[in-house]
Amino acid sequence: MNLKNIKSVCLGFLVLLILFYQPKIEALSHEWIAVPKSQYGEQV
């Protein structure tokens, strides 16, 4: 194998990894808690 073929194979694996790898998305909870109103307004 020459360098061009190796690059082509690596690029193919990279494309497959990007297409099929689905990362787990960590999001903040939707259960927000309101705090007392301050001079800056209402906050949750």
Secondary structure, DSSP 8 states (H G I E B T S, - for coil): --HHHHHHHHHHHHHHHHHH---------S----EEEETTEEE-
